[in-house]
Amino acid sequence: MVRLKKVDVLSCAKLSAVSGGVIGLFLGVLYSLGGAIYDLATNSLNLGTVLALGALVGMPVILAVLGFLKGALLAALYNYTTKWVDGLDLDLEEITPVQVN
């Protein structure tokens, strides 16, 4: 049993930013796909088309920035609260690497 006493704020923030960007890209594609289907159904291009294309760039960027801030805040909060609480107990298993001849 090991205890996690401190989390590196920058590494946690970067990991959250990457995961937020990936989720934002997925949501941007879904939003753009919905806008394309609507435009095909109405046989016209309008402001929704521009917004749908903007979502392909905007959503990953916005969610990455928010993810970075969330990860930094949560890591800093965890590090601050471990002064009063013992930290997170983890049960880790050591794995020996297999050598291939």
MARSELO-990846 format. One record per residue: residue in one letter; z, x, y of N, C-alpha, C in turn; residue number from 1. Coordinates in steps of 0.2 Angstrom, whole numbers, padded with zeros to 4 digits, always signed. Each point is the difference from the previous one (the first is absolute). Layout:
// MARSELO-990846
+---+-------+-------+-------+-------+-------+-------+-------+-------+-------+-----+
: r :    nw :    nu :    nv :   caw :   cau :   cav :    cw :    cu :    cv :   k :
+---+-------+-------+-------+-------+-------+-------+-------+-------+-------+-----+
: A :     Z :     X :     Y :     Z :     X :     Y :     Z :     X :     Y : NUM :
...
+---+-------+-------+-------+-------+-------+-------+-------+-------+-------+-----+
***
This chain:
// MARSELO-990846
+---+-------+-------+-------+-------+-------+-------+-------+-------+-------+-----+
: r :    nw :    nu :    nv :   caw :   cau :   cav :    cw :    cu :    cv :   k :
+---+-------+-------+-------+-------+-------+-------+-------+-------+-------+-----+
: M : +0000 : +0004 : -0006 : +0000 : -0004 : +0006 : +0000 : +0005 : +0006 :   1 :
: V : -0004 : -0002 : +0005 : -0001 : +0004 : +0006 : +0001 : -0005 : +0006 :   2 :
: R : +0002 : +0002 : +0005 : +0001 : -0004 : +0006 : -0005 : +0002 : +0006 :   3 :
: L : -0003 : -0005 : +0003 : -0005 : +0002 : +0005 : +0004 : -0001 : +0007 :   4 :
: K : +0001 : +0006 : +0003 : +0005 : +0000 : +0006 : -0004 : -0001 : +0006 :   5 :
: K : -0007 : +0003 : +0000 : -0003 : +0000 : +0006 : -0008 : -0001 : -0001 :   6 :
: V : -0003 : -0003 : +0004 : -0008 : -0001 : +0000 : -0003 : +0003 : +0006 :   7 :
: D : -0005 : +0004 : -0002 : -0004 : +0003 : +0006 : -0004 : -0006 : +0004 :   8 :
: V : +0002 : +0000 : +0006 : -0003 : -0006 : +0004 : -0007 : +0001 : +0001 :   9 :
: L : -0003 : +0005 : +0001 : -0007 : +0001 : +0001 : -0004 : -0001 : -0007 :  10 :
: S : +0002 : +0002 : -0005 : -0003 : -0001 : -0006 : +0000 : -0007 : -0002 :  11 :
: C : +0005 : -0004 : +0001 : +0001 : -0007 : -0002 : -0005 : -0004 : +0005 :  12 :
: A : +0000 : +0002 : +0006 : -0004 : -0003 : +0005 : -0008 : +0001 : -0002 :  13 :
: K : -0002 : +0006 : -0002 : -0007 : +0001 : -0002 : -0002 : -0004 : -0006 :  14 :
: L : +0005 : -0001 : -0005 : -0002 : -0004 : -0006 : +0000 : -0007 : +0002 :  15 :
: S : +0004 : -0002 : +0004 : +0000 : -0007 : +0003 : -0007 : -0002 : +0004 :  16 :
: A : -0002 : +0005 : +0004 : -0006 : +0000 : +0004 : -0006 : -0001 : -0005 :  17 :
: V : +0000 : +0004 : -0005 : -0006 : +0000 : -0005 : +0000 : -0006 : -0003 :  18 :
: S : +0005 : -0003 : -0003 : +0000 : -0006 : -0004 : -0001 : -0006 : +0005 :  19 :
: G : +0002 : +0000 : +0006 : -0002 : -0005 : +0005 : -0007 : +0000 : +0002 :  20 :
: G : -0003 : +0006 : +0000 : -0007 : +0001 : +0001 : -0005 : -0003 : -0005 :  21 :
: V : +0003 : +0001 : -0006 : -0004 : -0002 : -0006 : +0000 : -0008 : +0000 :  22 :
: I : +0006 : -0003 : +0001 : +0001 : -0007 : +0000 : -0004 : -0003 : +0006 :  23 :
: G : +0000 : +0004 : +0005 : -0004 : -0003 : +0006 : -0008 : +0000 : -0001 :  24 :
: L : -0002 : +0005 : -0004 : -0007 : +0001 : -0002 : -0002 : -0006 : -0004 :  25 :
: F : +0004 : -0001 : -0005 : -0001 : -0006 : -0005 : +0000 : -0007 : +0004 :  26 :
: L : +0005 : -0001 : +0004 : +0000 : -0006 : +0004 : -0006 : +0000 : +0005 :  27 :
: G : -0002 : +0005 : +0003 : -0005 : +0000 : +0005 : -0007 : -0002 : -0004 :  28 :
: V : -0001 : +0003 : -0006 : -0006 : -0002 : -0004 : +0001 : -0008 : -0002 :  29 :
: L : +0005 : -0002 : -0002 : +0001 : -0007 : -0001 : -0002 : -0005 : +0006 :  30 :
: Y : +0003 : +0002 : +0006 : -0001 : -0003 : +0006 : -0008 : +0000 : +0002 :  31 :
: S : -0003 : +0006 : -0001 : -0007 : +0000 : +0002 : -0004 : -0004 : -0005 :  32 :
: L : +0002 : +0000 : -0006 : -0004 : -0004 : -0005 : +0001 : -0007 : +0001 :  33 :
: G : +0005 : -0002 : +0002 : +0001 : -0007 : +0002 : -0004 : -0002 : +0006 :  34 :
: G : +0000 : +0005 : +0005 : -0005 : -0001 : +0006 : -0007 : +0000 : -0002 :  35 :
: A : -0002 : +0004 : -0004 : -0007 : +0000 : -0002 : -0002 : -0006 : -0004 :  36 :
: I : +0004 : -0003 : -0004 : -0001 : -0006 : -0004 : -0001 : -0006 : +0005 :  37 :
: Y : +0005 : +0000 : +0005 : -0001 : -0005 : +0005 : -0006 : +0000 : +0004 :  38 :
: D : -0002 : +0006 : +0002 : -0006 : +0001 : +0004 : -0006 : -0002 : -0004 :  39 :
: L : +0000 : +0001 : -0007 : -0006 : -0002 : -0004 : +0000 : -0007 : -0001 :  40 :
: A : +0006 : -0003 : +0000 : +0000 : -0008 : -0001 : -0002 : -0003 : +0007 :  41 :
: T : +0001 : +0003 : +0005 : -0002 : -0004 : +0007 : -0006 : +0003 : +0002 :  42 :
: N : -0004 : +0005 : -0003 : -0006 : +0003 : +0003 : +0000 : +0002 : +0007 :  43 :
: S : +0006 : +0003 : +0002 : +0000 : +0003 : +0006 : +0005 : +0006 : +0001 :  44 :
: L : -0001 : +0004 : +0005 : +0005 : +0006 : +0001 : +0003 : -0002 : +0006 :  45 :
: N : +0007 : +0001 : +0000 : +0004 : -0002 : +0006 : +0005 : +0005 : +0001 :  46 :
: L : +0005 : -0001 : +0004 : +0006 : +0004 : +0001 : +0004 : +0002 : -0006 :  47 :
: G : +0000 : -0005 : -0005 : +0004 : +0001 : -0006 : -0003 : +0006 : -0004 :  48 :
: T : -0007 : +0001 : +0001 : -0003 : +0006 : -0004 : +0002 : +0006 : +0003 :  49 :
: V : +0001 : +0001 : +0007 : +0002 : +0006 : +0003 : +0008 : +0001 : -0002 :  50 :
: L : +0004 : -0005 : +0000 : +0007 : +0000 : -0002 : +0000 : +0003 : -0007 :  51 :
: A : -0004 : -0003 : -0004 : +0000 : +0002 : -0007 : -0001 : +0007 : -0001 :  52 :
: L : -0005 : +0003 : +0003 : -0002 : +0007 : +0000 : +0005 : +0004 : +0003 :  53 :
: G : +0003 : -0002 : +0005 : +0006 : +0003 : +0003 : +0006 : +0001 : -0004 :  54 :
: A : +0001 : -0005 : -0005 : +0005 : +0000 : -0004 : -0001 : +0006 : -0005 :  55 :
: L : -0006 : +0002 : -0002 : -0001 : +0005 : -0005 : +0003 : +0007 : +0003 :  56 :
: V : +0000 : +0001 : +0007 : +0003 : +0006 : +0003 : +0007 : -0002 : +0002 :  57 :
: G : +0001 : -0005 : +0003 : +0006 : -0002 : +0003 : +0006 : -0001 : -0004 :  58 :
: M : -0001 : -0004 : -0006 : +0006 : -0001 : -0004 : +0003 : +0006 : -0004 :  59 :
: P : -0005 : +0005 : -0002 : +0003 : +0006 : -0003 : +0004 : +0004 : +0005 :  60 :
: V : -0003 : +0001 : +0006 : +0004 : +0004 : +0005 : +0006 : -0003 : +0002 :  61 :
: I : +0000 : -0007 : +0001 : +0007 : -0003 : +0003 : +0005 : +0000 : -0006 :  62 :
: L : -0002 : -0001 : -0006 : +0005 : +0000 : -0006 : +0002 : +0007 : -0001 :  63 :
: A : -0004 : +0005 : +0001 : +0002 : +0007 : -0001 : +0005 : +0002 : +0005 :  64 :
: V : -0001 : -0002 : +0006 : +0005 : +0002 : +0005 : +0006 : -0004 : -0001 :  65 :
: L : +0000 : -0007 : -0001 : +0006 : -0003 : -0002 : +0004 : +0002 : -0006 :  66 :
: G : -0004 : +0002 : -0005 : +0003 : +0003 : -0006 : +0003 : +0007 : +0002 :  67 :
: F : -0003 : +0004 : +0004 : +0003 : +0006 : +0002 : +0007 : -0001 : +0003 :  68 :
: L : +0000 : -0005 : +0005 : +0006 : -0001 : +0004 : +0006 : -0003 : -0005 :  69 :
: K : -0003 : -0004 : -0005 : +0005 : -0004 : -0004 : +0003 : +0006 : -0005 :  70 :
: G : -0004 : +0004 : -0003 : +0002 : +0006 : -0004 : +0005 : +0004 : +0003 :  71 :
: A : -0001 : +0002 : +0007 : +0004 : +0005 : +0003 : +0007 : -0004 : +0002 :  72 :
: L : -0001 : -0006 : +0002 : +0007 : -0004 : +0001 : +0004 : -0001 : -0006 :  73 :
: L : -0003 : -0002 : -0005 : +0004 : -0001 : -0007 : +0003 : +0007 : -0002 :  74 :
: A : -0004 : +0005 : +0000 : +0003 : +0007 : -0002 : +0006 : +0002 : +0004 :  75 :
: A : -0001 : -0001 : +0007 : +0005 : +0002 : +0005 : +0006 : -0004 : -0001 :  76 :
: L : -0001 : -0007 : -0002 : +0006 : -0004 : -0001 : +0003 : +0001 : -0006 :  77 :
: Y : -0004 : +0002 : -0005 : +0003 : +0002 : -0007 : +0005 : +0006 : +0001 :  78 :
: N : -0003 : +0005 : +0004 : +0004 : +0007 : +0001 : +0006 : -0002 : +0004 :  79 :
: Y : +0000 : -0004 : +0005 : +0005 : -0002 : +0004 : +0006 : -0004 : -0004 :  80 :
: T : -0002 : -0004 : -0005 : +0005 : -0004 : -0003 : +0003 : +0004 : -0006 :  81 :
: T : -0003 : +0005 : -0002 : +0003 : +0004 : -0006 : +0006 : +0004 : +0002 :  82 :
: K : +0002 : +0000 : +0007 : +0006 : +0002 : +0002 : +0006 : -0004 : -0003 :  83 :
: W : -0001 : -0006 : +0000 : +0005 : -0005 : -0003 : +0000 : -0002 : -0007 :  84 :
: V : -0006 : +0000 : -0003 : -0002 : -0001 : -0006 : -0002 : +0006 : -0004 :  85 :
: D : +0001 : +0000 : -0006 : -0001 : +0007 : -0004 : -0007 : +0001 : -0001 :  86 :
: G : -0005 : -0004 : +0001 : -0007 : +0001 : -0001 : -0002 : -0004 : -0006 :  87 :
: L : -0007 : +0001 : -0001 : -0003 : -0003 : -0006 : +0001 : +0004 : -0006 :  88 :
: D : +0002 : -0003 : -0006 : +0001 : +0003 : -0006 : -0007 : -0001 : -0004 :  89 :
: L : -0002 : +0006 : -0002 : -0006 : +0000 : -0004 : +0001 : +0003 : -0007 :  90 :
: D : -0003 : -0003 : -0005 : +0000 : +0002 : -0007 : -0007 : +0004 : -0001 :  91 :
: L : +0000 : +0006 : +0000 : -0006 : +0004 : -0001 : +0000 : +0003 : -0007 :  92 :
: E : -0006 : +0001 : -0003 : -0001 : +0003 : -0006 : -0004 : +0006 : +0001 :  93 :
: E : +0002 : +0006 : -0002 : -0004 : +0006 : +0000 : -0005 : +0000 : -0006 :  94 :
: I : -0006 : +0001 : +0002 : -0006 : +0001 : -0005 : -0002 : +0007 : -0001 :  95 :
: T : +0000 : +0002 : -0006 : -0003 : +0007 : -0001 : -0007 : +0000 : -0001 :  96 :
: P : -0004 : +0004 : +0004 : -0007 : +0000 : -0001 : -0002 : +0003 : -0007 :  97 :
: V : -0006 : -0003 : -0002 : -0003 : +0002 : -0007 : -0005 : +0005 : +0002 :  98 :
: Q : +0001 : +0006 : -0004 : -0005 : +0005 : +0001 : -0006 : -0001 : -0005 :  99 :
: V : -0006 : +0001 : +0002 : -0006 : -0001 : -0004 : -0003 : +0007 : -0001 : 100 :
: N : -0001 : +0002 : -0006 : -0003 : +0006 : -0002 : -0007 : +0000 : +0000 : 101 :
+---+-------+-------+-------+-------+-------+-------+-------+-------+-------+-----+
***
